[in-house]
Amino acid sequence: MRIIEITKEPVELYKILKFEGLVATGGEAKLLIGDGQVAVNGEIETRRRRKMLNGDIIEFRAETLQLQLV
């Protein structure tokens, strides 16, 4: 599991995928989320602008990310 440090919350889900380099663009992230390819806290998430908070866990492809507020 990879820890992702955030300095403020909430952060939109698609932005995390984009800024962590898991997708090339925000548009690609939105498509993949809408297609049901991303899980948040163990459940499939299709809301592209889902507000992510400290402690949330994102699963995408072979990556598991946990948000940590610093």
N, C-alpha and C positions, 0 to 999 in steps of 0.2 A: 504494500500500500504506500502510495506517495502522498506526502503532506503538502498541501497547497496553502501558503500563507496569504491571507487577505487582510487589508488594512481597514476595510469598512464593510458593513453589511447593510442591506442585502446586495448580492451580486447576481445578475441574470445568468442562468445556466449556460446559454449559448456562448456567452463571453468567456466563461471559464474554459470551455473546450477550445475556443479560438486562441486565447492568450497562452494556453499551455501547449499549443502546437499539436493538438490531437486532430485538428482539421485545418484546412488551408484558409478558409474564410468563414465569416459569420453566417453567410448564406448557406454554406455547406452544413454548418452546425445545426442551423434551424431545420434543414431538410431531414437530417439524420434523427434529430429529436422527434420531429413530427412523425417520422416513420417508425417510432417505437424502438430505436436501437440504443437508447440510453436509459439506465436505471438510476433512481435516486433513493437512497435509504432502502434498497432492496425491492423497489417497485418500479415498473416501467413508467417513464415520464414522457408525456407528449406535449407538455406546455413549454414552448420555446423560451418564454420569458419567466419561467419559474424562478422565484426569488430564493436564492441559496443563502443559508446561514451557517454560522460557526458549528462545526461538528457534522454537517451533512456529508454523506458519502455518495460519490458518483461512480458508477460502473459503466465503462464504455469500451467495447472490444475487449482487449486483454488488460486494460488499465483499471485500477481502482484508486480513486483520489479521495482524500478527506480534507475538508476545509478547516483551517485553523485561523482564528482571528488573532492578530498580533497588535 
